[in-house]
């Protein structure tokens, strides 16, 4: 299975999904013109990945901001990862003064049956 690597833009996040070592990264801003169009290949990749995931998967979410349509797509990603097995962890990074991003992570944690680790950082 091929890994995915996309350079971030002012409107889309950096994406690094490694099929080999099970480390996935979303970093930056997520305000694409069409969230579904941007995230659909990522969701499809995770669907395929979940069928033969390595023993452990870690998704590092280091988003400084995402819009409402991106939030639905993120939820879809998390739901697909639930199928990847029991050894999935989501590291949710948020800046120390960003209560909204912390709350967003807590909201996802309440919905998704995957352990979320809230990690406070000085700057994303």
N, C-alpha and C positions, 0 to 999 in steps of 0.2 A: 504494500500500500504506500502511495506517495504521501509525503508530508506537504503541508501548505505553508508558504511564507509570503506575506503581503506587506509591502511597505506602507506605513501609515501616511495619511494626508491630513490636511486641516479638518476634513470632514469624516474620515474613516480611520479606524484603529489599525495599528500594527497587529498582524496576525501571524503567529508561529505555532503551528500544530504539528508536533513531531510524532509520527506513528511509531517510530522505533523505541523511544524512551518514555512515551506516555506523558510528556510535559507539553501543555498547551498554554498559549499566552494570547490575551487580548489587552492591548495597551494604547492609551491615547484618548481621542475623542471619537464618539460615535454619533454623528448627525448626518448620515448620508441622505442624499436626495430621495432614494428609494431603499429603505432598510431591507425589505424583503428580497430585493434583487441582490443586495450586497451579502446578506446573511444566508441565503438559500444554499449556495455551494458549501458553506461552512457547516450548516445543519446536515446536509446530505453526507458530507465527509464524516461527521460524527456518527451518523447513522451506520455507515459502513465500518467505521472504526470500532464502534461498540460491539459489533459481531465478533471481532477478534482482538479485543483490547489486550494490551500487556497486563501483567499482574497488578500494576498500580498506575493510576492516572491522576495527575495534578493539573487543574486549570487555574492559572494565575490571571485574575481579572484586575488590571491596573488602569481603569478608566477614570479620567478626570471629569468627564461629563458624557451623558448619553441622553438622547431624546426619547419621547414616549414610544415611538414606533420601534426604536432599537430595544427598548425594555422588553417588548413582546418577543422579539427575536432572541434576546438573551435567555428569556424563560424557555423558549423552544430548545436552545442549546442545552440548558441545564436538564430539561426533561429527557432529552436524548441521552445525556450522560448517565442518568439514573439507570439506564439499561446496560451500561458498560460493566456492571458488577459492583461488588461491595467495596472495592478498594479505590474509590474515587474521592478526592478531596478538592474543594474549591477554596483557594486563597483569595479573599476579597480585600484588596488594598484601598485605603481611603486616606485622604490628607487629614491631618490632625484637627483642623477647624471645619471640616466638611461634614456637618451633621446629616445633610441630605443623602450623601453617598453612603454613609454608615447605615442610615435607616433603610436605604434601598437594599443593601446587602442583608440586613436583618429581615426585611420583608421576603426576599428570595429564600433565605434560610428557613423561614416558617412554612414556605410552600413546598420546597424541594426536599426530598429524602436523601440528601447528600450532606455530609458535614461541611460547614462553612467555617473557615478561620478568618476572623476579622483582624486585619493587620494595619495598624496605624503607622503612617509614614509622614515625614516632613513635607515631601514633595513627590508627585508622580511624574 
